[in-house]
Amino acid sequence: MTKATGIAVKKKNAIAYLRQVCSSGLSREAAITEFLRSVSLVIPSNNNTFSVCGKALTDSQHRASSELGMLPRGNPGMARRFPTSECHERARNWFWHHPVIEHSRPPKPPFHEAEMVDRVQQPLDIQHVLFARVRLTDAQEGVLGLYRPKTQKPFDQRDQEMLLHLAPYLSHAFNTSTDTPAQEAPSGQVGMLVMDPQGQLLFQDAEASRLMRLATYPRLDSHMDSGRDVRDRLSTLRQNLISMRDVKSDAPPAITHESPHGNFIFRAFWLENGEHQENAAIGVMIEHRMPLTLQLLRGMRDLPLSPTQKQVAMLLAQGVSFEEIGRQLNVKPTTVKDHAGKIYMKLDIHRREQLLPALLEKGDGIAPGKFPLHH
């Protein structure tokens, strides 16, 4: 296989992955967030965003990929506060006649764009932008935004055509969301932070810092301050631990917080027999859990499996019987067993019981925010 052929195959697989994510039955939050962090595999980009707007393109809900949360004073909703009425009017006029907006930041931006540049675009090295209008419902539109640094070339015609090809995937994910609780599994990501009895942060490791950024991402359908919500929950957790000082209990107090990146379980405990010391430090372990479907999709993303084999592998890993898989895919159970044998061979495993651990292990290397920016 030549290098060009290999790149084409990877791009084809990445497009198929985006389609699978948006049609997998994941929640709207999970599917859109995964799309934003994965679209760079098809169109080189970073810091990608999606906004839900009214028909007049007035921004009402916002979703961003991981990097925006890394701003020292920022959150994914920060950028939406800066565009002026002039920006909205220009966007409306352009989208009325064109499906996309492509733009590169000038060396000296206009005054009304200066704060956006200083607080968002420069810290994230955003030089080139590409926006596409996404039709959602009769009353709502979406705007999908892709961004590139100054070290990369501007978005070209092929990028624009590909973005228009991918936009309907987001529309499908937005309109086919489900409220059914998803089966979850640990992501393998655990962090720890330390606070004093008054709630002052004393220490947090790198993984805890990253998990806190993911936990505090706002939900697309809520204007709640997710950062404040997590802080309030941690305060409640701390108070619960203090109130249990004189109570015999083997289980540490715990709280759960849900964000577009999954569920986060916070467990508090005393450090160094702190239950007997007035000013002892409190440790908090943060465990990240994700929808099992998403973990399996990530694990299969780069595997040399056909679309049907991926469907079979997904169902097998979730414990569905051969007969039921055959019924769902409208094939004979013997055909399902034949697919299963080919899947096992490609994964170098021998039994069905090995499939789920093998796929989860492969998905572990694709953590949020770890996608490279392709050149």
Secondary structure, DSSP 8 states (H G I E B T S, - for coil): --HHHHHHHHHHHHHHHHHHHHTS---HHHHHHHHHHHGGGTS--EEEEEEEEETT--EEEEEE-GGGGGSTT--TTSGGGS--HHHHHHHHHHHHH-SEEEEE--SS--GGGHHHIIIIITTTT--EEEEEEEE-SSSEEEEEEEEE-TTS----HHHHHHHHHHHHHHHHHHHS---S---EEEEEEEEEEEE-TT--EEEE-HHHHHHHHHHT---TT--S-HHHHHHHHHHHHHHHHHHTTTS--SS--EEEEEETTEEEEEEEEESSSGGGSTT--EEEEEEEEEEHHHHHHHHHTTS---HHHHHHHHHHHTT--HHHHHHHHTS-HHHHHHHHHHHHHHHT--SGGGHHHHHHHHHHT--TT------
